[in-house]
């Protein structure tokens, strides 16, 4: 499938937020934008959110066993949900 380039103007504060998120996740800013756009129009299941969070954690901190990351992410999600 061919890629199509789109240009979208952003406010400076939005660019800063997107840049910060990209650095945290160790991905390009375009990937952060793509994920936000493609996941915002449809409901995302808890399973998909969990899998995405685990994948992002694995990218952010390579070398930690996946089972350990899954436990950390799951505990964090539960804690955020109850607060």
Residue pairs with C-beta under 8 A, 6 or more apart in sequence:
8 33
10 18
15 29
18 29
18 32
18 33
19 29
21 29
21 32
22 28
22 29
22 31
22 32
24 60
25 31
25 32
25 56
25 59
25 60
26 59
26 60
27 59
35 52
49 77
50 73
50 74
50 77
53 73
53 76
53 77
54 66
54 69
54 70
54 73
57 64
57 69
57 72
57 73
58 64
58 66
58 69
61 69
